[in-house]
Amino acid sequence: MKYTVLAAILIAGCTDSATQTQTPATNQAPTPDKTELAPWGGLNVQFAGQPLADAKQIVVLLHGYGASQQDLIPLGQYIGVEQQCQVFPEAPIALPTGGYAWATEEEHWKSSTSQIVALVKELHDSNQNAKIAVGGFSQGATLASLLATDPELPVDDLFLYSPAWLEFETELPEKIKPDVLLAHGRLDQVLPFLDSQLLRNALDRRQANVNWIAFNDGHTIPMQVIEATRDKLQR
């Protein structure tokens, strides 16, 4: 599927005490064993909020095509709750027009999924008492949806904002473990509203607990969806 560059999300006037940005953690030099990923799945990662070791909740947010790890920081500021560590990885593929992508070819989905899985596992190993949520917008949401195929992954919630449908239902387990918040605009001109409807149907057939939010807007994350995300994280 061909993706187009996304407009930035602007959330004005949102502040939260749990969102003071820490020094970004970047991936280190590769280890001698080339089969092992560098720290944080080999991704450039920025942290905000509570220190990882002290957090009771970890939220990973995956940006869309053509954006960067900075793109969802305003969203993180609004959904941040007490004792939450927020993690903003940057997609590994630099685009000639600027920004980054998780996939520009079919095989990139597998490699980017492996990197996010490695990141999630390392976060869990660093703090096994914290609950982990993974969310994403557009291409980032598409990537996050693929995590539902791994029943052993320590993810409690998936927040999928306007994803594409990659027809991976045969790879899903019989029962999906994470709760899923799935939202898509009926007027979306970038990724079809139908894609999320197909994803929702697949999740329902796999007994997933899905909060489905269809809204009358385009390729964006409206306040209705942001508030639903924050409410879920506060439970």
C-alpha positions in Angstrom: 0.0 0.0 0.0 1.3 3.4 -0.9 1.4 6.0 2.0 1.4 9.7 1.7 3.1 12.2 4.0 1.0 13.0 7.0 0.2 16.4 8.4 1.6 17.0 11.9 -0.7 16.7 14.9 -1.0 20.0 16.8 -2.4 19.9 20.3 -2.2 23.4 21.8 -2.2 24.3 25.5 -1.7 20.9 26.9 0.6 20.5 29.9 1.2 17.7 32.4 3.6 17.2 35.2 4.4 13.7 34.0 5.9 14.8 30.7 9.2 16.4 31.4 11.5 15.2 28.6 14.6 13.3 29.7 17.8 13.1 27.7 17.1 11.2 24.5 18.5 7.6 24.5 20.0 6.7 21.1 21.0 3.3 19.8 24.6 2.4 20.5 27.2 0.8 18.2 26.3 -2.7 17.0 27.5 -5.6 19.1 29.9 -8.1 17.6 27.1 -10.5 17.2 25.3 -9.1 14.2 22.2 -11.3 14.9 21.4 -9.2 18.0 19.7 -5.9 17.8 21.3 -2.8 19.4 19.6 -1.4 22.6 15.9 -0.4 22.2 15.6 -2.6 19.1 18.3 -0.6 17.3 16.0 2.5 17.2 16.6 6.1 18.2 14.3 6.5 21.2 13.3 9.5 23.3 11.8 9.2 26.7 9.5 11.5 28.7 7.7 11.5 32.0 8.6 9.1 34.8 12.0 7.4 34.7 11.6 3.9 33.2 12.7 2.1 36.3 10.1 3.9 38.5 7.1 3.9 36.2 3.9 1.9 36.8 2.9 2.4 33.2 4.9 2.5 29.9 3.4 4.0 26.8 5.1 3.6 23.4 3.9 5.9 20.6 4.7 5.3 17.0 4.6 8.2 14.6 3.3 8.1 11.0 4.9 8.2 7.6 7.1 11.2 6.9 7.1 12.3 10.6 9.6 11.8 13.4 9.7 10.9 17.0 8.8 14.5 17.9 5.4 14.2 16.1 3.4 12.6 18.9 5.0 14.3 21.9 2.1 16.8 22.0 -0.3 13.8 22.2 1.9 12.3 24.9 1.6 15.5 26.9 -2.2 15.2 27.0 -2.5 11.5 27.7 0.3 11.5 30.3 -0.8 10.3 33.7 1.0 9.9 37.0 3.9 7.5 37.1 3.8 7.0 33.4 7.0 6.6 31.2 6.5 7.6 27.6 8.6 6.2 24.8 8.9 7.8 21.4 10.9 5.6 18.9 11.9 7.0 15.5 11.2 4.9 12.4 14.4 3.4 10.9 13.9 4.6 7.3 15.0 8.1 6.4 13.0 9.5 3.5 14.6 11.7 0.8 11.8 14.2 1.2 12.4 14.4 5.0 11.0 12.5 7.9 11.0 8.8 8.6 9.0 5.7 7.7 8.5 2.3 9.2 8.0 0.7 5.8 8.4 1.7 2.1 8.5 -1.9 0.8 6.6 -5.0 1.9 9.6 -6.6 3.6 10.1 -3.6 5.9 7.0 -4.5 7.9 8.7 -7.6 9.2 11.9 -5.9 10.1 10.2 -2.9 11.8 7.9 -5.2 13.7 10.9 -7.1 14.9 12.5 -3.9 16.1 9.3 -2.8 18.0 9.0 -6.3 19.6 12.6 -6.1 20.7 12.0 -2.6 22.1 8.9 -3.8 24.0 10.7 -6.8 25.5 13.6 -4.6 26.6 11.2 -2.2 28.3 9.5 -5.0 30.0 12.9 -6.5 31.2 13.8 -3.1 32.5 10.6 -2.8 34.6 8.6 -6.0 34.8 6.0 -4.5 37.1 4.9 -1.8 34.7 1.9 -2.3 32.3 2.8 -1.5 28.7 0.7 0.1 26.0 1.6 0.7 22.4 -0.1 3.3 20.2 0.4 4.7 16.8 -1.0 7.0 14.2 -1.4 6.1 10.5 1.6 4.0 9.5 2.6 3.8 13.1 -0.9 2.4 13.9 -0.6 -0.1 11.2 2.7 -1.3 12.7 1.2 -1.4 16.2 -1.6 -3.5 14.9 0.8 -6.2 13.9 1.8 -6.7 17.5 -1.6 -8.4 18.0 -0.1 -11.4 16.2 2.2 -12.2 19.1 0.2 -13.6 22.1 3.4 -13.7 24.3 4.3 -10.1 23.9 3.8 -8.2 27.2 1.5 -5.5 25.9 -1.7 -4.7 27.7 -3.2 -2.1 25.4 -3.1 -1.1 21.7 -4.2 2.3 20.6 -4.7 2.3 16.8 -5.4 5.7 15.3 -6.3 5.6 11.6 -4.3 2.4 10.5 -4.2 0.6 7.2 -5.3 -3.0 6.9 -2.6 -5.4 5.9 -4.7 -8.6 5.7 -2.9 -10.5 8.5 -5.9 -12.2 10.1 -4.5 -15.7 9.5 -1.5 -14.7 11.7 -3.7 -13.7 14.6 -4.1 -16.0 17.6 -7.5 -17.4 18.4 -7.9 -14.9 21.2 -6.2 -11.5 21.2 -4.7 -10.5 24.5 -4.4 -6.7 24.5 -7.4 -4.4 24.8 -7.7 -2.4 21.6 -8.8 1.2 21.0 -9.4 1.5 17.3 -10.3 4.9 15.8 -10.7 6.2 12.3 -12.3 9.2 10.5 -15.1 8.6 8.1 -13.8 11.4 5.9 -10.2 10.2 5.9 -8.6 10.9 2.4 -5.2 9.3 3.3 -6.1 5.8 4.6 -9.6 4.5 3.9 -12.1 4.3 6.7 -12.9 0.8 5.4 -9.4 -0.4 6.4 -10.3 0.1 10.1 -13.6 -1.6 9.6 -11.9 -4.6 8.2 -9.4 -4.6 11.0 -12.2 -4.3 13.5 -14.0 -7.3 12.0 -10.8 -9.4 12.2 -10.2 -8.4 15.8 -13.8 -9.2 16.7 -13.5 -12.7 15.2 -10.5 -13.2 17.4 -12.4 -12.3 20.6 -10.5 -9.0 21.1 -11.9 -6.4 23.5 -12.2 -3.5 21.1 -13.3 0.1 21.7 -14.3 1.2 18.2 -14.5 4.9 17.6 -15.7 6.2 14.2 -15.7 9.9 14.0 -16.7 12.5 11.4 -13.4 14.0 10.4 -10.3 13.2 8.3 -6.8 11.8 8.9 -6.4 13.1 12.4 -6.7 12.3 16.1 -9.7 14.3 17.5 -10.2 15.2 21.1 -12.8 12.5 21.5 -10.2 9.9 20.8 -7.5 11.5 22.9 -9.9 11.6 25.9 -10.8 8.0 25.4 -7.1 7.1 25.4 -6.5 9.0 28.5 -9.5 7.5 30.3 -8.3 4.0 29.4 -4.8 4.7 30.7 -6.2 6.1 34.0 -8.0 2.9 34.8 
